[in-house]
Amino acid sequence: MDVSLLYFDGCPHWSVAEQRLGAALAEVGRGGVSVRHVLVETSEEAERLGFIGSPTILVNGKDPFATGAEQPAWACRVFKTPDGLAGSPTVEQLVEVLS
């Protein structure tokens, strides 16, 4: 399994996503999976990578939370969660896409 976390330093949500991703990987028995961190530093780089906001989590190269309507953006991202919009998917949502 290939897991990447794309982010930019100006957005505080990526560290929450990193913690939740680690918890979710452990919960599905993949605690040994190494998460590749990708720092996106410019809007041009965001465009090139198809980065739709920080954080972006890729599982085997695909963003399981993208709807297809998003545009590349060097900005903080929000996710639909059971409790409303949040800066990171929940551990439960991550477990679902990692299972």
Residue pairs with C-beta under 8 A, 6 or more apart in sequence:
1 30
1 33
1 59
1 60
1 98
2 36
2 58
2 59
2 60
2 61
3 21
3 25
3 33
3 34
3 35
3 36
3 57
3 58
3 59
3 98
4 35
4 36
4 37
4 38
4 57
4 58
5 14
5 17
5 18
5 21
5 35
5 36
5 37
5 38
5 55
5 56
5 57
5 58
6 38
6 40
6 49
6 51
6 54
6 55
6 56
6 57
6 58
7 14
7 17
7 37
7 38
7 39
7 40
7 54
7 55
7 56
8 14
8 39
8 40
8 41
8 54
8 74
9 39
10 54
10 76
11 53
11 54
11 55
11 75
11 76
11 77
11 87
12 76
12 87
13 54
13 55
13 76
13 77
13 87
13 88
14 54
14 55
16 87
16 88
17 55
17 57
17 87
17 88
17 89
18 35
18 37
18 55
20 88
20 89
20 90
20 91
20 94
21 35
21 57
21 94
22 31
22 35
23 91
23 94
24 91
24 94
24 95
24 98
25 31
25 33
25 35
25 98
27 91
27 95
28 95
28 98
28 99
30 98
38 49
40 46
40 49
40 51
40 54
40 74
42 74
43 73
43 74
45 51
45 74
46 72
46 73
46 74
47 72
49 72
50 72
51 72
51 73
51 74
52 63
52 66
52 70
52 71
52 72
52 73
52 77
53 70
53 73
53 75
53 76
53 77
53 78
54 75
54 76
54 77
55 77
55 87
55 88
56 63
56 77
57 63
57 64
57 65
57 89
57 94
59 97
59 98
64 97
65 79
65 89
65 93
65 97
76 87
77 87
78 85
78 86
78 87
79 85
79 86
79 87
79 88
79 89
79 93
81 89
81 90
81 93
82 90
82 92
83 90
89 97
